[in-house]
Amino acid sequence: MNAPDQLRYALDAAALVADLDGQHRRERQAYEQGYRDGHRSGWEIGYGYAHQEIAGRWQALAAQIRNLSRTRTHTELEARRWDGRREGFGRPRPGDRQGRRLDATNATAIPRRRSA
């Protein structure tokens, strides 16, 4: 290596050492910019996922509400269960077996059990 080359390398090295603070500043700025860019893209990705998740949940909720609106009302279910109104369930209906009726003169026809 000749002297002019050595001198040029020494001057370049001295310039790098002299600009060490500037290099640190540029690196810090690049790091901060990268951090901000990453943070912003993370928020955008996170919001994208959140929007997809919310849209999916809304679809499920809308389907549940549609199905709920198709169900019968309480009055309809009660009429179906009790074959009419609940209060009238115990009353005789057409076609029911009436059983044998006892009149007052025949009331003793049913044997009674004697206690011991």
N, CA, C and O atoms as CSV, one atom per row, in Angstrom:
chain,resi,resn,atom,element,x,y,z
A,1,MET,N,N,0.848,-1.155,0.000
A,1,MET,CA,C,0.000,0.000,0.000
A,1,MET,C,C,0.904,1.231,0.000
A,1,MET,O,O,1.859,1.319,0.772
A,2,ASN,N,N,0.596,2.141,-0.847
A,2,ASN,CA,C,1.450,3.308,-0.950
A,2,ASN,C,C,0.959,4.403,-0.005
A,2,ASN,O,O,-0.115,4.299,0.587
A,3,ALA,N,N,1.743,5.421,0.118
A,3,ALA,CA,C,1.486,6.497,1.076
A,3,ALA,C,C,0.204,7.266,0.766
A,3,ALA,O,O,-0.550,7.557,1.695
A,4,PRO,N,N,-0.085,7.616,-0.509
A,4,PRO,CA,C,-1.333,8.358,-0.752
A,4,PRO,C,C,-2.567,7.544,-0.376
A,4,PRO,O,O,-3.547,8.098,0.122
A,5,ASP,N,N,-2.526,6.243,-0.610
A,5,ASP,CA,C,-3.661,5.399,-0.226
A,5,ASP,C,C,-3.815,5.342,1.287
A,5,ASP,O,O,-4.929,5.406,1.807
A,6,GLN,N,N,-2.693,5.220,1.992
A,6,GLN,CA,C,-2.732,5.180,3.449
A,6,GLN,C,C,-3.294,6.484,4.000
A,6,GLN,O,O,-4.085,6.485,4.943
A,7,LEU,N,N,-2.877,7.584,3.403
A,7,LEU,CA,C,-3.358,8.886,3.851
A,7,LEU,C,C,-4.867,9.008,3.620
A,7,LEU,O,O,-5.599,9.505,4.476
A,8,ARG,N,N,-5.320,8.546,2.447
A,8,ARG,CA,C,-6.758,8.614,2.144
A,8,ARG,C,C,-7.547,7.760,3.131
A,8,ARG,O,O,-8.598,8.185,3.611
A,9,TYR,N,N,-7.049,6.547,3.445
A,9,TYR,CA,C,-7.731,5.674,4.402
A,9,TYR,C,C,-7.749,6.286,5.794
A,9,TYR,O,O,-8.745,6.197,6.512
A,10,ALA,N,N,-6.631,6.909,6.170
A,10,ALA,CA,C,-6.561,7.544,7.491
A,10,ALA,C,C,-7.542,8.711,7.570
A,10,ALA,O,O,-8.211,8.890,8.589
A,11,LEU,N,N,-7.633,9.504,6.504
A,11,LEU,CA,C,-8.582,10.622,6.499
A,11,LEU,C,C,-10.031,10.120,6.530
A,11,LEU,O,O,-10.880,10.698,7.208
A,12,ASP,N,N,-10.303,9.035,5.788
A,12,ASP,CA,C,-11.662,8.454,5.812
A,12,ASP,C,C,-12.006,7.934,7.194
A,12,ASP,O,O,-13.125,8.123,7.670
A,13,ALA,N,N,-11.048,7.277,7.846
A,13,ALA,CA,C,-11.265,6.754,9.196
A,13,ALA,C,C,-11.470,7.900,10.174
A,13,ALA,O,O,-12.337,7.822,11.045
A,14,ALA,N,N,-10.675,8.973,10.040
A,14,ALA,CA,C,-10.837,10.135,10.924
A,14,ALA,C,C,-12.203,10.774,10.716
A,14,ALA,O,O,-12.830,11.225,11.675
A,15,ALA,N,N,-12.673,10.817,9.459
A,15,ALA,CA,C,-13.991,11.397,9.175
A,15,ALA,C,C,-15.098,10.539,9.791
A,15,ALA,O,O,-16.074,11.065,10.326
A,16,LEU,N,N,-14.939,9.214,9.712
A,16,LEU,CA,C,-15.929,8.329,10.323
A,16,LEU,C,C,-15.976,8.498,11.838
A,16,LEU,O,O,-17.055,8.543,12.428
A,17,VAL,N,N,-14.808,8.593,12.465
A,17,VAL,CA,C,-14.751,8.771,13.914
A,17,VAL,C,C,-15.323,10.127,14.293
A,17,VAL,O,O,-16.033,10.247,15.291
A,18,ALA,N,N,-15.017,11.141,13.506
A,18,ALA,CA,C,-15.532,12.479,13.805
A,18,ALA,C,C,-17.051,12.530,13.651
A,18,ALA,O,O,-17.726,13.290,14.345
A,19,ASP,N,N,-17.584,11.719,12.739
A,19,ASP,CA,C,-19.032,11.718,12.493
A,19,ASP,C,C,-19.743,10.601,13.280
A,19,ASP,O,O,-20.867,10.221,12.953
A,20,LEU,N,N,-19.076,10.087,14.311
A,20,LEU,CA,C,-19.663,8.999,15.094
A,20,LEU,C,C,-20.983,9.417,15.735
A,20,LEU,O,O,-21.941,8.644,15.749
A,21,ASP,N,N,-21.033,10.634,16.265
A,21,ASP,CA,C,-22.290,11.115,16.857
A,21,ASP,C,C,-23.379,11.239,15.796
A,21,ASP,O,O,-24.539,10.916,16.052
A,22,GLY,N,N,-23.012,11.698,14.624
A,22,GLY,CA,C,-23.972,11.803,13.529
A,22,GLY,C,C,-24.478,10.422,13.107
A,22,GLY,O,O,-25.655,10.242,12.794
A,23,GLN,N,N,-23.567,9.458,13.108
A,23,GLN,CA,C,-23.959,8.088,12.749
A,23,GLN,C,C,-24.935,7.523,13.774
A,23,GLN,O,O,-25.920,6.879,13.412
A,24,HIS,N,N,-24.662,7.764,15.042
A,24,HIS,CA,C,-25.581,7.305,16.099
A,24,HIS,C,C,-26.952,7.976,15.949
A,24,HIS,O,O,-27.992,7.335,16.097
A,25,ARG,N,N,-26.930,9.259,15.658
A,25,ARG,CA,C,-28.180,9.994,15.483
A,25,ARG,C,C,-28.982,9.429,14.298
A,25,ARG,O,O,-30.194,9.235,14.399
A,26,ARG,N,N,-28.302,9.170,13.188
A,26,ARG,CA,C,-28.992,8.606,12.008
A,26,ARG,C,C,-29.541,7.206,12.303
A,26,ARG,O,O,-30.648,6.864,11.888
A,27,GLU,N,N,-28.752,6.401,13.026
A,27,GLU,CA,C,-29.227,5.061,13.381
A,27,GLU,C,C,-30.452,5.136,14.299
A,27,GLU,O,O,-31.418,4.395,14.117
A,28,ARG,N,N,-30.403,6.047,15.299
A,28,ARG,CA,C,-31.525,6.209,16.214
A,28,ARG,C,C,-32.772,6.664,15.463
A,28,ARG,O,O,-33.868,6.165,15.719
A,29,GLN,N,N,-32.609,7.618,14.525
A,29,GLN,CA,C,-33.747,8.083,13.738
A,29,GLN,C,C,-34.326,6.966,12.869
A,29,GLN,O,O,-35.542,6.836,12.735
A,30,ALA,N,N,-33.438,6.165,12.282
A,30,ALA,CA,C,-33.907,5.047,11.454
A,30,ALA,C,C,-34.646,4.030,12.320
A,30,ALA,O,O,-35.671,3.486,11.910
A,31,TYR,N,N,-34.120,3.777,13.523
A,31,TYR,CA,C,-34.775,2.838,14.435
A,31,TYR,C,C,-36.148,3.373,14.848
A,31,TYR,O,O,-37.134,2.636,14.842
A,32,GLU,N,N,-36.206,4.660,15.207
A,32,GLU,CA,C,-37.481,5.251,15.615
A,32,GLU,C,C,-38.494,5.210,14.476
A,32,GLU,O,O,-39.667,4.909,14.697
A,33,GLN,N,N,-38.044,5.511,13.259
A,33,GLN,CA,C,-38.937,5.472,12.103
A,33,GLN,C,C,-39.425,4.040,11.859
A,33,GLN,O,O,-40.601,3.815,11.572
A,34,GLY,N,N,-38.513,3.087,11.976
A,34,GLY,CA,C,-38.906,1.684,11.810
A,34,GLY,C,C,-39.885,1.249,12.882
A,34,GLY,O,O,-40.836,0.518,12.603
A,35,TYR,N,N,-39.654,1.698,14.118
A,35,TYR,CA,C,-40.558,1.360,15.213
A,35,TYR,C,C,-41.955,1.942,14.950
A,35,TYR,O,O,-42.964,1.255,15.105
A,36,ARG,N,N,-41.993,3.220,14.550
A,36,ARG,CA,C,-43.291,3.845,14.258
A,36,ARG,C,C,-44.001,3.143,13.106
A,36,ARG,O,O,-45.209,2.915,13.164
A,37,ASP,N,N,-43.250,2.803,12.062
A,37,ASP,CA,C,-43.845,2.096,10.926
A,37,ASP,C,C,-44.380,0.730,11.354
A,37,ASP,O,O,-45.480,0.336,10.968
A,38,GLY,N,N,-43.599,0.020,12.148
A,38,GLY,CA,C,-44.046,-1.286,12.639
A,38,GLY,C,C,-45.252,-1.168,13.545
A,38,GLY,O,O,-46.178,-1.976,13.472
A,39,HIS,N,N,-45.238,-0.158,14.402
A,39,HIS,CA,C,-46.371,0.056,15.311
A,39,HIS,C,C,-47.631,0.372,14.515
A,39,HIS,O,O,-48.698,-0.176,14.796
A,40,ARG,N,N,-47.515,1.241,13.537
A,40,ARG,CA,C,-48.662,1.611,12.713
A,40,ARG,C,C,-49.181,0.402,11.928
A,40,ARG,O,O,-50.389,0.177,11.861
A,41,SER,N,N,-48.279,-0.367,11.341
A,41,SER,CA,C,-48.729,-1.536,10.577
A,41,SER,C,C,-49.328,-2.578,11.518
A,41,SER,O,O,-50.258,-3.288,11.137
A,42,GLY,N,N,-48.808,-2.678,12.741
A,42,GLY,CA,C,-49.406,-3.587,13.728
A,42,GLY,C,C,-50.821,-3.181,14.069
A,42,GLY,O,O,-51.709,-4.028,14.167
A,43,TRP,N,N,-51.039,-1.879,14.252
A,43,TRP,CA,C,-52.392,-1.391,14.523
A,43,TRP,C,C,-53.308,-1.684,13.344
A,43,TRP,O,O,-54.445,-2.117,13.529
A,44,GLU,N,N,-52.816,-1.448,12.132
A,44,GLU,CA,C,-53.648,-1.697,10.947
A,44,GLU,C,C,-53.996,-3.177,10.822
A,44,GLU,O,O,-55.133,-3.525,10.506
A,45,ILE,N,N,-53.025,-4.039,11.069
A,45,ILE,CA,C,-53.296,-5.483,11.016
A,45,ILE,C,C,-54.270,-5.873,12.120
A,45,ILE,O,O,-55.212,-6.632,11.889
A,46,GLY,N,N,-54.038,-5.351,13.322
A,46,GLY,CA,C,-54.930,-5.659,14.439
A,46,GLY,C,C,-56.353,-5.187,14.188
A,46,GLY,O,O,-57.307,-5.915,14.461
A,47,TYR,N,N,-56.501,-3.978,13.672
A,47,TYR,CA,C,-57.845,-3.486,13.349
A,47,TYR,C,C,-58.487,-4.316,12.248
A,47,TYR,O,O,-59.694,-4.552,12.274
A,48,GLY,N,N,-57.693,-4.760,11.285
A,48,GLY,CA,C,-58.232,-5.635,10.229
A,48,GLY,C,C,-58.776,-6.924,10.817
A,48,GLY,O,O,-59.871,-7.360,10.463
A,49,TYR,N,N,-58.006,-7.541,11.724
A,49,TYR,CA,C,-58.477,-8.765,12.379
A,49,TYR,C,C,-59.727,-8.487,13.213
A,49,TYR,O,O,-60.675,-9.272,13.209
A,50,ALA,N,N,-59.716,-7.365,13.924
A,50,ALA,CA,C,-60.875,-7.028,14.761
A,50,ALA,C,C,-62.120,-6.829,13.906
A,50,ALA,O,O,-63.204,-7.284,14.271
A,51,HIS,N,N,-61.974,-6.159,12.785
A,51,HIS,CA,C,-63.137,-5.953,11.899
A,51,HIS,C,C,-63.662,-7.283,11.365
A,51,HIS,O,O,-64.873,-7.485,11.275
A,52,GLN,N,N,-62.760,-8.179,11.014
A,52,GLN,CA,C,-63.201,-9.499,10.549
A,52,GLN,C,C,-63.922,-10.260,11.656
A,52,GLN,O,O,-64.957,-10.883,11.418
A,53,GLU,N,N,-63.374,-10.208,12.858
A,53,GLU,CA,C,-63.980,-10.921,13.982
A,53,GLU,C,C,-65.355,-10.339,14.325
A,53,GLU,O,O,-66.305,-11.082,14.572
A,54,ILE,N,N,-65.452,-9.011,14.338
A,54,ILE,CA,C,-66.721,-8.361,14.645
A,54,ILE,C,C,-67.754,-8.679,13.570
A,54,ILE,O,O,-68.918,-8.928,13.880
A,55,ALA,N,N,-67.333,-8.670,12.308
A,55,ALA,CA,C,-68.264,-8.993,11.215
A,55,ALA,C,C,-68.774,-10.420,11.357
A,55,ALA,O,O,-69.958,-10.677,11.139
A,56,GLY,N,N,-67.900,-11.346,11.717
A,56,GLY,CA,C,-68.326,-12.728,11.930
A,56,GLY,C,C,-69.296,-12.863,13.085
A,56,GLY,O,O,-70.280,-13.598,12.996
A,57,ARG,N,N,-69.019,-12.154,14.173
A,57,ARG,CA,C,-69.924,-12.219,15.330
A,57,ARG,C,C,-71.273,-11.581,15.011
A,57,ARG,O,O,-72.314,-12.067,15.454
A,58,TRP,N,N,-71.255,-10.485,14.238
A,58,TRP,CA,C,-72.521,-9.852,13.847
A,58,TRP,C,C,-73.340,-10.786,12.985
A,58,TRP,O,O,-74.561,-10.855,13.131
A,59,GLN,N,N,-72.684,-11.512,12.081
A,59,GLN,CA,C,-73.416,-12.466,11.250
A,59,GLN,C,C,-74.066,-13.541,12.106
A,59,GLN,O,O,-75.224,-13.896,11.890
A,60,ALA,N,N,-73.321,-14.059,13.077
A,60,ALA,CA,C,-73.879,-15.085,13.964
A,60,ALA,C,C,-75.032,-14.520,14.781
A,60,ALA,O,O,-76.057,-15.181,14.950
A,61,LEU,N,N,-74.871,-13.299,15.291
A,61,LEU,CA,C,-75.933,-12.680,16.085
A,61,LEU,C,C,-77.165,-12.404,15.232
A,61,LEU,O,O,-78.289,-12.613,15.688
A,62,ALA,N,N,-76.970,-11.940,14.005
A,62,ALA,CA,C,-78.101,-11.683,13.113
A,62,ALA,C,C,-78.843,-12.979,12.796
A,62,ALA,O,O,-80.073,-12.991,12.747
A,63,ALA,N,N,-78.110,-14.065,12.581
A,63,ALA,CA,C,-78.754,-15.361,12.323
A,63,ALA,C,C,-79.543,-15.816,13.544
A,63,ALA,O,O,-80.645,-16.348,13.410
A,64,GLN,N,N,-78.988,-15.610,14.724
A,64,GLN,CA,C,-79.680,-15.998,15.956
A,64,GLN,C,C,-80.962,-15.184,16.130
A,64,GLN,O,O,-81.988,-15.726,16.541
A,65,ILE,N,N,-80.909,-13.904,15.824
A,65,ILE,CA,C,-82.100,-13.058,15.948
A,65,ILE,C,C,-83.141,-13.453,14.914
A,65,ILE,O,O,-84.333,-13.487,15.217
A,66,ARG,N,N,-82.703,-13.754,13.690
A,66,ARG,CA,C,-83.652,-14.217,12.671
A,66,ARG,C,C,-84.337,-15.502,13.113
A,66,ARG,O,O,-85.549,-15.646,12.950
A,67,ASN,N,N,-83.570,-16.442,13.672
A,67,ASN,CA,C,-84.159,-17.695,14.144
A,67,ASN,C,C,-85.098,-17.461,15.317
A,67,ASN,O,O,-86.136,-18.112,15.431
A,68,LEU,N,N,-84.731,-16.532,16.183
A,68,LEU,CA,C,-85.582,-16.233,17.333
A,68,LEU,C,C,-86.893,-15.606,16.895
A,68,LEU,O,O,-87.928,-15.847,17.516
A,69,SER,N,N,-86.870,-14.813,15.848
A,69,SER,CA,C,-88.096,-14.172,15.389
A,69,SER,C,C,-89.037,-15.183,14.733
A,69,SER,O,O,-90.226,-14.907,14.572
A,70,ARG,N,N,-88.519,-16.337,14.359
A,70,ARG,CA,C,-89.355,-17.370,13.748
A,70,ARG,C,C,-90.004,-18.291,14.781
A,70,ARG,O,O,-90.871,-19.089,14.427
A,71,THR,N,N,-89.607,-18.198,16.032
A,71,THR,CA,C,-90.166,-19.091,17.054
A,71,THR,C,C,-91.574,-18.655,17.429
A,71,THR,O,O,-91.975,-17.518,17.183
A,72,ARG,N,N,-92.305,-19.565,18.018
A,72,ARG,CA,C,-93.689,-19.283,18.418
A,72,ARG,C,C,-93.704,-18.427,19.683
A,72,ARG,O,O,-92.760,-18.443,20.474
A,73,THR,N,N,-94.775,-17.692,19.854
A,73,THR,CA,C,-94.904,-16.864,21.050
A,73,THR,C,C,-95.276,-17.744,22.234
A,73,THR,O,O,-95.626,-18.913,22.071
A,74,HIS,N,N,-95.196,-17.172,23.414
A,74,HIS,CA,C,-95.535,-17.909,24.633
A,74,HIS,C,C,-97.004,-18.340,24.608
A,74,HIS,O,O,-97.334,-19.450,25.026
A,75,THR,N,N,-97.871,-17.475,24.126
A,75,THR,CA,C,-99.299,-17.803,24.047
A,75,THR,C,C,-99.532,-18.976,23.102
A,75,THR,O,O,-100.320,-19.871,23.406
A,76,GLU,N,N,-98.854,-18.976,21.966
A,76,GLU,CA,C,-99.002,-20.082,21.017
A,76,GLU,C,C,-98.482,-21.389,21.600
A,76,GLU,O,O,-99.099,-22.442,21.437
A,77,LEU,N,N,-97.345,-21.314,22.280
A,77,LEU,CA,C,-96.799,-22.528,22.885
A,77,LEU,C,C,-97.699,-23.057,23.990
A,77,LEU,O,O,-97.893,-24.267,24.112
A,78,GLU,N,N,-98.247,-22.158,24.790
A,78,GLU,CA,C,-99.136,-22.589,25.874
A,78,GLU,C,C,-100.408,-23.217,25.311
A,78,GLU,O,O,-100.864,-24.241,25.819
A,79,ALA,N,N,-100.981,-22.625,24.281
A,79,ALA,CA,C,-102.191,-23.185,23.671
A,79,ALA,C,C,-101.888,-24.554,23.073
A,79,ALA,O,O,-102.727,-25.452,23.133
A,80,ARG,N,N,-100.720,-24.722,22.507
A,80,ARG,CA,C,-100.345,-26.009,21.922
A,80,ARG,C,C,-100.114,-27.050,23.015
A,80,ARG,O,O,-100.511,-28.205,22.864
A,81,ARG,N,N,-99.486,-26.656,24.092
A,81,ARG,CA,C,-99.168,-27.597,25.164
A,81,ARG,C,C,-100.409,-28.048,25.913
A,81,ARG,O,O,-100.574,-29.237,26.184
A,82,TRP,N,N,-101.286,-27.105,26.250
A,82,TRP,CA,C,-102.446,-27.411,27.075
A,82,TRP,C,C,-103.698,-27.670,26.243
A,82,TRP,O,O,-104.781,-27.840,26.802
A,83,ASP,N,N,-103.569,-27.701,24.938
A,83,ASP,CA,C,-104.709,-27.908,24.037
A,83,ASP,C,C,-105.784,-26.875,24.329
A,83,ASP,O,O,-106.947,-27.212,24.552
A,84,GLY,N,N,-105.389,-25.654,24.324
A,84,GLY,CA,C,-106.271,-24.535,24.658
A,84,GLY,C,C,-105.599,-23.707,25.729
A,84,GLY,O,O,-104.371,-23.673,25.818
A,85,ARG,N,N,-106.383,-23.053,26.527
A,85,ARG,CA,C,-105.807,-22.260,27.619
A,85,ARG,C,C,-105.456,-23.152,28.795
A,85,ARG,O,O,-106.087,-24.189,29.001
A,86,ARG,N,N,-104.499,-22.772,29.533
A,86,ARG,CA,C,-104.041,-23.570,30.660
A,86,ARG,C,C,-105.129,-23.719,31.727
A,86,ARG,O,O,-105.258,-24.771,32.353
A,87,GLU,N,N,-105.896,-22.667,31.920
A,87,GLU,CA,C,-106.923,-22.696,32.951
A,87,GLU,C,C,-108.019,-23.713,32.623
A,87,GLU,O,O,-108.655,-24.253,33.527
A,88,GLY,N,N,-108.238,-23.973,31.337
A,88,GLY,CA,C,-109.298,-24.893,30.952
A,88,GLY,C,C,-108.810,-26.308,30.710
A,88,GLY,O,O,-109.550,-27.118,30.153
A,89,PHE,N,N,-107.586,-26.634,31.111
A,89,PHE,CA,C,-107.030,-27.950,30.817
A,89,PHE,C,C,-107.791,-29.068,31.516
A,89,PHE,O,O,-107.967,-30.135,30.927
A,90,GLY,N,N,-108.241,-28.869,32.726
A,90,GLY,CA,C,-108.902,-29.925,33.491
A,90,GLY,C,C,-110.372,-30.104,33.162
A,90,GLY,O,O,-110.992,-31.056,33.636
A,91,ARG,N,N,-110.930,-29.243,32.386
A,91,ARG,CA,C,-112.353,-29.352,32.057
A,91,ARG,C,C,-112.577,-30.484,31.051
A,91,ARG,O,O,-111.698,-30.797,30.248
A,92,PRO,N,N,-113.779,-31.101,31.106
A,92,PRO,CA,C,-114.050,-32.173,30.152
A,92,PRO,C,C,-114.062,-31.653,28.718
A,92,PRO,O,O,-114.462,-30.520,28.454
A,93,ARG,N,N,-113.615,-32.507,27.800
A,93,ARG,CA,C,-113.569,-32.157,26.391
A,93,ARG,C,C,-114.439,-33.140,25.618
A,93,ARG,O,O,-114.737,-34.234,26.098
A,94,PRO,N,N,-114.841,-32.739,24.422
A,94,PRO,CA,C,-115.624,-33.669,23.612
A,94,PRO,C,C,-114.828,-34.953,23.367
A,94,PRO,O,O,-113.645,-34.908,23.027
A,95,GLY,N,N,-115.492,-36.096,23.544
A,95,GLY,CA,C,-114.835,-37.381,23.338
A,95,GLY,C,C,-114.240,-37.961,24.594
A,95,GLY,O,O,-113.781,-39.103,24.576
A,96,ASP,N,N,-114.228,-37.215,25.693
A,96,ASP,CA,C,-113.702,-37.747,26.949
A,96,ASP,C,C,-114.669,-38.797,27.493
A,96,ASP,O,O,-115.876,-38.690,27.277
A,97,ARG,N,N,-114.162,-39.805,28.191
A,97,ARG,CA,C,-115.002,-40.816,28.834
A,97,ARG,C,C,-115.580,-40.175,30.081
A,97,ARG,O,O,-114.853,-39.632,30.913
A,98,GLN,N,N,-116.872,-40.245,30.198
A,98,GLN,CA,C,-117.535,-39.599,31.327
A,98,GLN,C,C,-117.524,-40.481,32.563
A,98,GLN,O,O,-117.618,-39.964,33.676
A,99,GLY,N,N,-117.414,-41.768,32.409
A,99,GLY,CA,C,-117.407,-42.652,33.563
A,99,GLY,C,C,-118.818,-42.933,34.030
A,99,GLY,O,O,-119.780,-42.440,33.441
A,100,ARG,N,N,-118.950,-43.711,35.072
A,100,ARG,CA,C,-120.255,-44.072,35.603
A,100,ARG,C,C,-120.642,-43.060,36.655
A,100,ARG,O,O,-119.878,-42.779,37.578
A,101,ARG,N,N,-121.839,-42.515,36.508
A,101,ARG,CA,C,-122.296,-41.535,37.482
A,101,ARG,C,C,-123.189,-42.223,38.497
A,101,ARG,O,O,-124.007,-43.080,38.161
A,102,LEU,N,N,-123.016,-41.838,39.706
A,102,LEU,CA,C,-123.838,-42.395,40.783
A,102,LEU,C,C,-124.848,-41.333,41.208
A,102,LEU,O,O,-124.498,-40.172,41.421
A,103,ASP,N,N,-126.069,-41.741,41.322
A,103,ASP,CA,C,-127.050,-40.788,41.842
A,103,ASP,C,C,-127.105,-40.926,43.356
A,103,ASP,O,O,-126.417,-41.768,43.933
A,104,ALA,N,N,-127.890,-40.133,43.973
A,104,ALA,CA,C,-127.929,-40.088,45.432
A,104,ALA,C,C,-128.411,-41.408,46.020
A,104,ALA,O,O,-127.966,-41.800,47.099
A,105,THR,N,N,-129.305,-42.092,45.336
A,105,THR,CA,C,-129.815,-43.357,45.886
A,105,THR,C,C,-128.803,-44.469,45.761
A,105,THR,O,O,-128.831,-45.422,46.539
A,106,ASN,N,N,-127.942,-44.371,44.834
A,106,ASN,CA,C,-126.971,-45.417,44.581
A,106,ASN,C,C,-125.597,-45.063,45.152
A,106,ASN,O,O,-124.620,-45.750,44.850
A,107,ALA,N,N,-125.498,-44.037,45.946
A,107,ALA,CA,C,-124.206,-43.545,46.441
A,107,ALA,C,C,-123.532,-44.556,47.354
A,107,ALA,O,O,-122.310,-44.549,47.497
A,108,THR,N,N,-124.302,-45.402,47.954
A,108,THR,CA,C,-123.701,-46.382,48.865
A,108,THR,C,C,-123.288,-47.649,48.144
A,108,THR,O,O,-122.855,-48.613,48.775
A,109,ALA,N,N,-123.419,-47.655,46.814
A,109,ALA,CA,C,-123.069,-48.844,46.062
A,109,ALA,C,C,-121.565,-49.099,46.053
A,109,ALA,O,O,-121.125,-50.214,45.776
A,110,ILE,N,N,-120.803,-48.104,46.346
A,110,ILE,CA,C,-119.341,-48.275,46.371
A,110,ILE,C,C,-118.955,-48.806,47.756
A,110,ILE,O,O,-119.181,-48.135,48.763
A,111,PRO,N,N,-118.379,-49.996,47.806
A,111,PRO,CA,C,-118.024,-50.519,49.113
A,111,PRO,C,C,-116.905,-49.678,49.748
A,111,PRO,O,O,-115.962,-49.248,49.085
A,112,ARG,N,N,-117.049,-49.477,51.003
A,112,ARG,CA,C,-116.042,-48.695,51.724
A,112,ARG,C,C,-115.136,-49.631,52.501
A,112,ARG,O,O,-115.569,-50.670,52.999
A,113,ARG,N,N,-113.951,-49.268,52.588
A,113,ARG,CA,C,-112.981,-50.066,53.308
A,113,ARG,C,C,-113.130,-49.775,54.799
A,113,ARG,O,O,-113.227,-48.622,55.220
A,114,ARG,N,N,-113.146,-50.811,55.554
A,114,ARG,CA,C,-113.247,-50.657,57.009
A,114,ARG,C,C,-111.879,-50.603,57.617
A,114,ARG,O,O,-110.967,-51.333,57.228
A,115,SER,N,N,-111.757,-49.746,58.557
A,115,SER,CA,C,-110.450,-49.658,59.229
A,115,SER,C,C,-110.384,-50.705,60.326
A,115,SER,O,O,-111.409,-51.031,60.924
A,116,ALA,N,N,-109.253,-51.217,60.593
A,116,ALA,CA,C,-109.112,-52.299,61.571
A,116,ALA,C,C,-108.939,-51.810,62.954
A,116,ALA,O,O,-108.808,-52.610,63.880
